[in-house]
Structures are given as structure tokens and as C-alpha cells.
Amino acid sequence: MRLTDKTLGFVINFLLGVAWAFVVIGAVSSFFSFYHTSILFAVVSGLIGALPGLVAILLLEHIITSKEKLAELKKQTFLLEKVLLNAEKKEA
């Protein structure tokens, strides 16, 4: 996992697994519910059945990306403050 916090990383990994399971279950169950009617209708139904899980995956990935961005901004802020202090020392 890309997150440094072990507990949060575990929870998000678990929720990503659950979301992927919802994608598979939603797509397969929707497909098999309507395959006797029409293959095209079954494929469209399978795609629609997978949407809630895909939305959950996008949301979790957005959370991961936001946390990574925050950590990177904290590193950059620390480095910029360090550079500023060194520049002030040289001027004095």
C-alpha cells in the first residue's frame, strides 16, 4: 500500500477488496439474470451492475491520492522552510 499509516492502509486495502468483489458479483449476477433474454441486454445489465463497485473503487483511490498529495506537500513545506532558514542564516 502506498499509505504510510498501517491501520489506514489496511482498512483501505480491505475496502478496495470488498469493492472489487461488488464489481464482480454485480456484473456476474446481472449478466446471468438477463442472458436468456438477449446477450446484448445481458452485457449492458452486467455493466450497470458493476457500476456501484466501480464508483466505490474510484472513491477509495481518490482518498489514497489525496493522502499521498498531503504527505508530499508536507515534505515540500519542510524542505522549503529549511531552505528559507539557511538563506536567512547566510544573509545575517
N, CA, C and O atoms as a printed pandas DataFrame, in Angstrom:
     atom_number atom_name residue_name chain_id  residue_number  x_coord  y_coord  z_coord
0              1         N          MET        A               1    0.849   -1.176    0.000
1              2        CA          MET        A               1    0.000    0.000    0.000
2              3         C          MET        A               1    0.883    1.223    0.000
3              4         O          MET        A               1    1.980    1.212    0.558
4              5         N          ARG        A               2    0.414    2.247   -0.610
5              6        CA          ARG        A               2    1.169    3.472   -0.749
6              7         C          ARG        A               2    1.091    4.355    0.490
7              8         O          ARG        A               2    1.886    5.284    0.629
8              9         N          LEU        A               3    0.162    4.090    1.381
9             10        CA          LEU        A               3   -0.005    4.934    2.560
10            11         C          LEU        A               3    0.984    4.543    3.650
11            12         O          LEU        A               3    1.329    3.371    3.799
12            13         N          THR        A               4    1.433    5.532    4.406
13            14        CA          THR        A               4    2.397    5.255    5.466
14            15         C          THR        A               4    1.723    4.768    6.739
15            16         O          THR        A               4    2.330    4.017    7.503
16            17         N          ASP        A               5    0.497    5.172    6.982
17            18        CA          ASP        A               5   -0.247    4.729    8.160
18            19         C          ASP        A               5   -0.710    3.294    7.948
19            20         O          ASP        A               5   -1.483    3.013    7.033
20            21         N          LYS        A               6   -0.233    2.387    8.802
21            22        CA          LYS        A               6   -0.517    0.952    8.618
22            23         C          LYS        A               6   -2.004    0.637    8.799
23            24         O          LYS        A               6   -2.574   -0.124    8.017
24            25         N          THR        A               7   -2.623    1.206    9.805
25            26        CA          THR        A               7   -4.034    0.904   10.067
26            27         C          THR        A               7   -4.922    1.408    8.935
27            28         O          THR        A               7   -5.789    0.684    8.446
28            29         N          LEU        A               8   -4.700    2.653    8.525
29            30        CA          LEU        A               8   -5.490    3.211    7.430
30            31         C          LEU        A               8   -5.239    2.440    6.135
31            32         O          LEU        A               8   -6.166    2.199    5.361
32            33         N          GLY        A               9   -3.980    2.053    5.904
33            34        CA          GLY        A               9   -3.650    1.264    4.720
34            35         C          GLY        A               9   -4.372   -0.073    4.709
35            36         O          GLY        A               9   -4.865   -0.511    3.670
36            37         N          PHE        A              10   -4.435   -0.726    5.875
37            38        CA          PHE        A              10   -5.141   -1.999    5.965
38            39         C          PHE        A              10   -6.624   -1.831    5.681
39            40         O          PHE        A              10   -7.212   -2.618    4.939
40            41         N          VAL        A              11   -7.228   -0.809    6.269
41            42        CA          VAL        A              11   -8.667   -0.575    6.082
42            43         C          VAL        A              11   -8.972   -0.271    4.618
43            44         O          VAL        A              11   -9.937   -0.796    4.062
44            45         N          ILE        A              12   -8.159    0.570    3.996
45            46        CA          ILE        A              12   -8.426    0.933    2.601
46            47         C          ILE        A              12   -8.187   -0.262    1.683
47            48         O          ILE        A              12   -8.940   -0.466    0.730
48            49         N          ASN        A              13   -7.148   -1.058    1.957
49            50        CA          ASN        A              13   -6.939   -2.275    1.168
50            51         C          ASN        A              13   -8.118   -3.229    1.298
51            52         O          ASN        A              13   -8.568   -3.814    0.312
52            53         N          PHE        A              14   -8.610   -3.381    2.512
53            54        CA          PHE        A              14   -9.766   -4.253    2.732
54            55         C          PHE        A              14  -10.981   -3.737    1.972
55            56         O          PHE        A              14  -11.685   -4.504    1.316
56            57         N          LEU        A              15  -11.222   -2.432    2.065
57            58        CA          LEU        A              15  -12.376   -1.858    1.372
58            59         C          LEU        A              15  -12.225   -1.923   -0.145
59            60         O          LEU        A              15  -13.217   -2.075   -0.857
60            61         N          LEU        A              16  -11.004   -1.811   -0.642
61            62        CA          LEU        A              16  -10.781   -1.985   -2.084
62            63         C          LEU        A              16  -11.106   -3.414   -2.504
63            64         O          LEU        A              16  -11.694   -3.632   -3.563
64            65         N          GLY        A              17  -10.730   -4.379   -1.688
65            66        CA          GLY        A              17  -11.074   -5.766   -1.986
66            67         C          GLY        A              17  -12.578   -5.991   -1.994
67            68         O          GLY        A              17  -13.108   -6.686   -2.861
68            69         N          VAL        A              18  -13.253   -5.402   -1.029
69            70        CA          VAL        A              18  -14.716   -5.509   -0.970
70            71         C          VAL        A              18  -15.350   -4.852   -2.192
71            72         O          VAL        A              18  -16.302   -5.384   -2.764
72            73         N          ALA        A              19  -14.824   -3.705   -2.589
73            74        CA          ALA        A              19  -15.373   -3.005   -3.756
74            75         C          ALA        A              19  -15.179   -3.831   -5.028
75            76         O          ALA        A              19  -16.084   -3.912   -5.859
76            77         N          TRP        A              20  -13.995   -4.448   -5.182
77            78        CA          TRP        A              20  -13.782   -5.301   -6.355
78            79         C          TRP        A              20  -14.701   -6.519   -6.324
79            80         O          TRP        A              20  -15.161   -6.976   -7.370
80            81         N          ALA        A              21  -14.968   -7.043   -5.133
81            82        CA          ALA        A              21  -15.907   -8.163   -5.028
82            83         C          ALA        A              21  -17.301   -7.726   -5.459
83            84         O          ALA        A              21  -18.007   -8.475   -6.134
84            85         N          PHE        A              22  -17.702   -6.512   -5.070
85            86        CA          PHE        A              22  -19.002   -5.996   -5.509
86            87         C          PHE        A              22  -19.054   -5.816   -7.017
87            88         O          PHE        A              22  -20.095   -6.041   -7.633
88            89         N          VAL        A              23  -17.949   -5.416   -7.610
89            90        CA          VAL        A              23  -17.903   -5.278   -9.069
90            91         C          VAL        A              23  -18.156   -6.629   -9.722
91            92         O          VAL        A              23  -18.995   -6.748  -10.615
92            93         N          VAL        A              24  -17.434   -7.638   -9.275
93            94        CA          VAL        A              24  -17.557   -8.968   -9.879
94            95         C          VAL        A              24  -18.942   -9.556   -9.622
95            96         O          VAL        A              24  -19.582  -10.061  -10.544
96            97         N          ILE        A              25  -19.400   -9.492   -8.388
97            98        CA          ILE        A              25  -20.715  -10.061   -8.062
98            99         C          ILE        A              25  -21.825   -9.325   -8.803
99           100         O          ILE        A              25  -22.737   -9.952   -9.343
100          101         N          GLY        A              26  -21.751   -7.998   -8.831
101          102        CA          GLY        A              26  -22.779   -7.215   -9.532
102          103         C          GLY        A              26  -22.809   -7.509  -11.019
103          104         O          GLY        A              26  -23.882   -7.658  -11.603
104          105         N          ALA        A              27  -21.636   -7.594  -11.639
105          106        CA          ALA        A              27  -21.582   -7.850  -13.076
106          107         C          ALA        A              27  -22.061   -9.259  -13.411
107          108         O          ALA        A              27  -22.857   -9.446  -14.331
108          109         N          VAL        A              28  -21.576  -10.243  -12.668
109          110        CA          VAL        A              28  -21.928  -11.641  -12.971
110          111         C          VAL        A              28  -23.399  -11.912  -12.691
111          112         O          VAL        A              28  -24.085  -12.528  -13.507
112          113         N          SER        A              29  -23.885  -11.454  -11.542
113          114        CA          SER        A              29  -25.289  -11.734  -11.226
114          115         C          SER        A              29  -26.236  -11.014  -12.188
115          116         O          SER        A              29  -27.256  -11.574  -12.589
116          117         N          SER        A              30  -25.905   -9.785  -12.556
117          118        CA          SER        A              30  -26.752   -9.069  -13.513
118          119         C          SER        A              30  -26.704   -9.729  -14.887
119          120         O          SER        A              30  -27.723   -9.842  -15.567
120          121         N          PHE        A              31  -25.522  -10.159  -15.283
121          122        CA          PHE        A              31  -25.390  -10.806  -16.584
122          123         C          PHE        A              31  -26.214  -12.094  -16.636
123          124         O          PHE        A              31  -26.972  -12.316  -17.580
124          125         N          PHE        A              32  -26.061  -12.937  -15.618
125          126        CA          PHE        A              32  -26.770  -14.218  -15.634
126          127         C          PHE        A              32  -28.265  -14.073  -15.382
127          128         O          PHE        A              32  -29.031  -14.986  -15.690
128          129         N          SER        A              33  -28.689  -12.951  -14.834
129          130        CA          SER        A              33  -30.124  -12.731  -14.664
130          131         C          SER        A              33  -30.813  -12.457  -16.000
131          132         O          SER        A              33  -31.997  -12.753  -16.160
132          133         N          PHE        A              34  -30.073  -11.892  -16.960
133          134        CA          PHE        A              34  -30.695  -11.466  -18.205
134          135         C          PHE        A              34  -30.116  -12.112  -19.462
135          136         O          PHE        A              34  -30.478  -11.716  -20.570
136          137         N          TYR        A              35  -29.224  -13.097  -19.320
137          138        CA          TYR        A              35  -28.613  -13.666  -20.529
138          139         C          TYR        A              35  -29.604  -14.468  -21.364
139          140         O          TYR        A              35  -29.405  -14.620  -22.569
140          141         N          HIS        A              36  -30.661  -14.981  -20.755
141          142        CA          HIS        A              36  -31.648  -15.737  -21.521
142          143         C          HIS        A              36  -32.514  -14.826  -22.401
143          144         O          HIS        A              36  -33.089  -15.286  -23.387
144          145         N          THR        A              37  -32.609  -13.540  -22.050
145          146        CA          THR        A              37  -33.373  -12.585  -22.841
146          147         C          THR        A              37  -32.613  -12.178  -24.095
147          148         O          THR        A              37  -33.106  -12.329  -25.213
148          149         N          SER        A              38  -31.405  -11.660  -23.895
149          150        CA          SER        A              38  -30.577  -11.204  -25.006
150          151         C          SER        A              38  -29.149  -11.029  -24.485
151          152         O          SER        A              38  -28.929  -10.574  -23.363
152          153         N          ILE        A              39  -28.189  -11.402  -25.327
153          154        CA          ILE        A              39  -26.791  -11.255  -24.919
154          155         C          ILE        A              39  -26.438   -9.768  -24.774
155          156         O          ILE        A              39  -25.750   -9.381  -23.830
156          157         N          LEU        A              40  -26.902   -8.955  -25.692
157          158        CA          LEU        A              40  -26.629   -7.527  -25.610
158          159         C          LEU        A              40  -27.225   -6.920  -24.346
159          160         O          LEU        A              40  -26.563   -6.142  -23.659
160          161         N          PHE        A              41  -28.451   -7.266  -24.039
161          162        CA          PHE        A              41  -29.107   -6.782  -22.830
162          163         C          PHE        A              41  -28.382   -7.292  -21.585
163          164         O          PHE        A              41  -28.283   -6.575  -20.589
164          165         N          ALA        A              42  -27.879   -8.514  -21.637
165          166        CA          ALA        A              42  -27.148   -9.074  -20.506
166          167         C          ALA        A              42  -25.823   -8.352  -20.283
167          168         O          ALA        A              42  -25.435   -8.108  -19.141
168          169         N          VAL        A              43  -25.127   -8.010  -21.370
169          170        CA          VAL        A              43  -23.857   -7.287  -21.235
170          171         C          VAL        A              43  -24.096   -5.891  -20.663
171          172         O          VAL        A              43  -23.375   -5.454  -19.767
172          173         N          VAL        A              44  -25.094   -5.200  -21.175
173          174        CA          VAL        A              44  -25.415   -3.870  -20.654
174          175         C          VAL        A              44  -25.826   -3.957  -19.192
175          176         O          VAL        A              44  -25.435   -3.119  -18.379
176          177         N          SER        A              45  -26.602   -4.958  -18.864
177          178        CA          SER        A              45  -27.016   -5.157  -17.481
178          179         C          SER        A              45  -25.820   -5.466  -16.585
179          180         O          SER        A              45  -25.759   -5.005  -15.445
180          181         N          GLY        A              46  -24.877   -6.241  -17.096
181          182        CA          GLY        A              46  -23.670   -6.536  -16.330
182          183         C          GLY        A              46  -22.842   -5.288  -16.065
183          184         O          GLY        A              46  -22.301   -5.116  -14.973
184          185         N          LEU        A              47  -22.742   -4.421  -17.064
185          186        CA          LEU        A              47  -22.015   -3.163  -16.874
186          187         C          LEU        A              47  -22.699   -2.270  -15.845
187          188         O          LEU        A              47  -22.040   -1.648  -15.011
188          189         N          ILE        A              48  -23.998   -2.216  -15.912
189          190        CA          ILE        A              48  -24.744   -1.414  -14.937
190          191         C          ILE        A              48  -24.619   -2.011  -13.540
191          192         O          ILE        A              48  -24.537   -1.276  -12.556
192          193         N          GLY        A              49  -24.605   -3.338  -13.450
193          194        CA          GLY        A              49  -24.451   -3.996  -12.158
194          195         C          GLY        A              49  -23.081   -3.775  -11.536
195          196         O          GLY        A              49  -22.935   -3.832  -10.315
196          197         N          ALA        A              50  -22.074   -3.524  -12.372
197          198        CA          ALA        A              50  -20.720   -3.299  -11.867
198          199         C          ALA        A              50  -20.486   -1.850  -11.440
199          200         O          ALA        A              50  -19.499   -1.574  -10.758
200          201         N          LEU        A              51  -21.343   -0.939  -11.810
201          202        CA          LEU        A              51  -21.125    0.483  -11.548
202          203         C          LEU        A              51  -20.982    0.859  -10.070
203          204         O          LEU        A              51  -20.080    1.632   -9.746
204          205         N          PRO        A              52  -21.814    0.359   -9.162
205          206        CA          PRO        A              52  -21.641    0.759   -7.753
206          207         C          PRO        A              52  -20.260    0.390   -7.194
207          208         O          PRO        A              52  -19.650    1.171   -6.464
208          209         N          GLY        A              53  -19.788   -0.783   -7.538
209          210        CA          GLY        A              53  -18.458   -1.179   -7.086
210          211         C          GLY        A              53  -17.370   -0.333   -7.700
211          212         O          GLY        A              53  -16.394    0.005   -7.030
212          213         N          LEU        A              54  -17.520    0.017   -8.976
213          214        CA          LEU        A              54  -16.532    0.868   -9.637
214          215         C          LEU        A              54  -16.501    2.271   -9.042
215          216         O          LEU        A              54  -15.437    2.879   -8.932
216          217         N          VAL        A              55  -17.655    2.776   -8.662
217          218        CA          VAL        A              55  -17.712    4.090   -8.011
218          219         C          VAL        A              55  -17.006    4.032   -6.654
219          220         O          VAL        A              55  -16.295    4.965   -6.281
220          221         N          ALA        A              56  -17.201    2.941   -5.922
221          222        CA          ALA        A              56  -16.522    2.786   -4.633
222          223         C          ALA        A              56  -15.009    2.721   -4.825
223          224         O          ALA        A              56  -14.262    3.297   -4.033
224          225         N          ILE        A              57  -14.551    2.030   -5.863
225          226        CA          ILE        A              57  -13.114    1.952   -6.144
226          227         C          ILE        A              57  -12.559    3.335   -6.470
227          228         O          ILE        A              57  -11.489    3.703   -5.984
228          229         N          LEU        A              58  -13.272    4.097   -7.283
229          230        CA          LEU        A              58  -12.826    5.458   -7.613
230          231         C          LEU        A              58  -12.743    6.338   -6.368
231          232         O          LEU        A              58  -11.803    7.118   -6.216
232          233         N          LEU        A              59  -13.717    6.213   -5.488
233          234        CA          LEU        A              59  -13.717    6.997   -4.258
234          235         C          LEU        A              59  -12.528    6.632   -3.372
235          236         O          LEU        A              59  -11.861    7.517   -2.836
236          237         N          LEU        A              60  -12.260    5.346   -3.217
237          238        CA          LEU        A              60  -11.127    4.919   -2.389
238          239         C          LEU        A              60   -9.795    5.331   -3.001
239          240         O          LEU        A              60   -8.883    5.735   -2.279
240          241         N          GLU        A              61   -9.673    5.237   -4.299
241          242        CA          GLU        A              61   -8.445    5.670   -4.960
242          243         C          GLU        A              61   -8.257    7.179   -4.824
243          244         O          GLU        A              61   -7.129    7.658   -4.708
244          245         N          HIS        A              62   -9.351    7.920   -4.840
245          246        CA          HIS        A              62   -9.274    9.369   -4.618
246          247         C          HIS        A              62   -8.776    9.661   -3.203
247          248         O          HIS        A              62   -7.972   10.572   -3.007
248          249         N          ILE        A              63   -9.240    8.906   -2.228
249          250        CA          ILE        A              63   -8.786    9.084   -0.846
250          251         C          ILE        A              63   -7.289    8.802   -0.750
251          252         O          ILE        A              63   -6.553    9.555   -0.113
252          253         N          ILE        A              64   -6.839    7.716   -1.384
253          254        CA          ILE        A              64   -5.417    7.370   -1.360
254          255         C          ILE        A              64   -4.589    8.486   -2.004
255          256         O          ILE        A              64   -3.564    8.899   -1.462
256          257         N          THR        A              65   -5.035    8.960   -3.145
257          258        CA          THR        A              65   -4.307   10.015   -3.854
258          259         C          THR        A              65   -4.260   11.304   -3.030
259          260         O          THR        A              65   -3.235   11.985   -3.008
260          261         N          SER        A              66   -5.337   11.635   -2.367
261          262        CA          SER        A              66   -5.367   12.839   -1.533
262          263         C          SER        A              66   -4.400   12.717   -0.365
263          264         O          SER        A              66   -3.696   13.673   -0.037
264          265         N          LYS        A              67   -4.363   11.551    0.262
265          266        CA          LYS        A              67   -3.430   11.334    1.377
266          267         C          LYS        A              67   -1.981   11.420    0.895
267          268         O          LYS        A              67   -1.139   12.007    1.575
268          269         N          GLU        A              68   -1.686   10.843   -0.265
269          270        CA          GLU        A              68   -0.335   10.919   -0.822
270          271         C          GLU        A              68    0.049   12.365   -1.139
271          272         O          GLU        A              68    1.175   12.789   -0.880
272          273         N          LYS        A              69   -0.889   13.105   -1.695
273          274        CA          LYS        A              69   -0.639   14.509   -2.030
274          275         C          LYS        A              69   -0.352   15.315   -0.764
275          276         O          LYS        A              69    0.556   16.146   -0.747
276          277         N          LEU        A              70   -1.124   15.071    0.291
277          278        CA          LEU        A              70   -0.910   15.769    1.554
278          279         C          LEU        A              70    0.475   15.449    2.125
279          280         O          LEU        A              70    1.173   16.350    2.591
280          281         N          ALA        A              71    0.874   14.183    2.091
281          282        CA          ALA        A              71    2.192   13.800    2.596
282          283         C          ALA        A              71    3.304   14.457    1.788
283          284         O          ALA        A              71    4.300   14.911    2.351
284          285         N          GLU        A              72    3.134   14.508    0.470
285          286        CA          GLU        A              72    4.147   15.139   -0.380
286          287         C          GLU        A              72    4.225   16.645   -0.129
287          288         O          GLU        A              72    5.314   17.218   -0.111
288          289         N          LEU        A              73    3.078   17.278    0.064
289          290        CA          LEU        A              73    3.076   18.712    0.364
290          291         C          LEU        A              73    3.729   19.008    1.710
291          292         O          LEU        A              73    4.394   20.032    1.862
292          293         N          LYS        A              74    3.548   18.129    2.680
293          294        CA          LYS        A              74    4.212   18.302    3.973
294          295         C          LYS        A              74    5.724   18.207    3.825
295          296         O          LYS        A              74    6.465   18.979    4.434
296          297         N          LYS        A              75    6.184   17.242    3.000
297          298        CA          LYS        A              75    7.624   17.117    2.758
298          299         C          LYS        A              75    8.164   18.371    2.079
299          300         O          LYS        A              75    9.221   18.879    2.454
300          301         N          GLN        A              76    7.445   18.862    1.092
301          302        CA          GLN        A              76    7.888   20.048    0.375
302          303         C          GLN        A              76    7.921   21.267    1.284
303          304         O          GLN        A              76    8.845   22.077    1.208
304          305         N          THR        A              77    6.925   21.401    2.137
305          306        CA          THR        A              77    6.884   22.521    3.070
306          307         C          THR        A              77    8.072   22.471    4.018
307          308         O          THR        A              77    8.703   23.495    4.279
308          309         N          PHE        A              78    8.380   21.290    4.533
309          310        CA          PHE        A              78    9.524   21.131    5.424
310          311         C          PHE        A              78   10.817   21.528    4.721
311          312         O          PHE        A              78   11.641   22.250    5.282
312          313         N          LEU        A              79   10.987   21.053    3.489
313          314        CA          LEU        A              79   12.206   21.390    2.749
314          315         C          LEU        A              79   12.293   22.875    2.430
315          316         O          LEU        A              79   13.369   23.467    2.517
316          317         N          LEU        A              80   11.178   23.475    2.064
317          318        CA          LEU        A              80   11.180   24.912    1.769
318          319         C          LEU        A              80   11.486   25.744    3.010
319          320         O          LEU        A              80   12.198   26.745    2.922
320          321         N          GLU        A              81   10.958   25.342    4.160
321          322        CA          GLU        A              81   11.271   26.046    5.400
322          323         C          GLU        A              81   12.753   25.909    5.738
323          324         O          GLU        A              81   13.375   26.857    6.218
324          325         N          LYS        A              82   13.311   24.738    5.489
325          326        CA          LYS        A              82   14.733   24.504    5.737
326          327         C          LYS        A              82   15.592   25.378    4.819
327          328         O          LYS        A              82   16.578   25.967    5.261
328          329         N          VAL        A              83   15.215   25.459    3.552
329          330        CA          VAL        A              83   15.940   26.315    2.606
330          331         C          VAL        A              83   15.827   27.780    3.019
331          332         O          VAL        A              83   16.812   28.514    2.940
332          333         N          LEU        A              84   14.667   28.214    3.450
333          334        CA          LEU        A              84   14.464   29.585    3.885
334          335         C          LEU        A              84   15.314   29.915    5.100
335          336         O          LEU        A              84   15.896   30.997    5.170
336          337         N          LEU        A              85   15.393   29.005    6.051
337          338        CA          LEU        A              85   16.224   29.227    7.242
338          339         C          LEU        A              85   17.704   29.319    6.866
339          340         O          LEU        A              85   18.435   30.154    7.397
340          341         N          ASN        A              86   18.133   28.460    5.954
341          342        CA          ASN        A              86   19.537   28.511    5.509
342          343         C          ASN        A              86   19.829   29.824    4.776
343          344         O          ASN        A              86   20.908   30.395    4.932
344          345         N          ALA        A              87   18.874   30.299    3.981
345          346        CA          ALA        A              87   19.062   31.555    3.262
346          347         C          ALA        A              87   19.121   32.713    4.238
347          348         O          ALA        A              87   19.905   33.641    4.039
348          349         N          GLU        A              88   18.315   32.686    5.285
349          350        CA          GLU        A              88   18.323   33.751    6.292
350          351         C          GLU        A              88   19.633   33.766    7.077
351          352         O          GLU        A              88   20.143   34.831    7.426
352          353         N          LYS        A              89   20.170   32.585    7.348
353          354        CA          LYS        A              89   21.446   32.496    8.069
354          355         C          LYS        A              89   22.591   33.060    7.230
355          356         O          LYS        A              89   23.492   33.702    7.770
356          357         N          LYS        A              90   22.567   32.830    5.936
357          358        CA          LYS        A              90   23.617   33.325    5.071
358          359         C          LYS        A              90   23.569   34.837    4.937
359          360         O          LYS        A              90   24.608   35.485    4.818
360          361         N          GLU        A              91   22.358   35.408    4.957
361          362        CA          GLU        A              91   22.201   36.858    4.849
362          363         C          GLU        A              91   22.674   37.560    6.110
363          364         O          GLU        A              91   23.194   38.675    6.051
364          365         N          ALA        A              92   22.491   36.908    7.249
365          366        CA          ALA        A              92   22.828   37.554    8.526
366          367         C          ALA        A              92   24.298   37.573    8.822
367          368         O          ALA        A              92   24.711   38.086    9.862
